[in-house]
């Protein structure tokens, strides 16, 4: 799964459940770039 896949899934979930406060559970695998993902979450959370 790529970073773009995760962003797409997160965005779809936020559109479908706008009032939810989801938790993201990751195995901290090397496929995630932590800084980019953290930035995406902060940006997506403000919209």
N, C-alpha and C positions, 0 to 999 in steps of 0.2 A: 504494500500500500504506500502510495506516495504522499507527500505533503499536500499536493493539490487534491487528492482523493479525500483526505481528512478535512480539508477546508470545505469541500463541497458537501460532505456529509454533515458537518457542523452547521453550515448555512441552511441546508434543507431542514434540519431539526429545529433550528431557531425560527424559521418561517412557519413551520407546522405547529410549534408549541411556543409562541412568543412570551408567555408568562412563566415558563419553566426556568428553573435555575439548575441546569445539569452539572454533573461532576464528570470530569474526564479522567479515566483511569488508564494509565499507560504502563507498559512494561519497561519503559525507558530504553527501548531498543535503539540501535544505531541508525535506524531509518529516519528518525525524527531529528530535525535540527531545532534544538530547544529554543534558541533565541527567536528564530522566525516564527515558530509556533506560538510562543508567548506573545509576540507582537500581534499576530493574527487574532488571538483570543481577546486581547485588550481592545483591539479595533472593533471586532465583531460585537463585543459586549456593550459598546457605547452606542450602537445603532439600534 
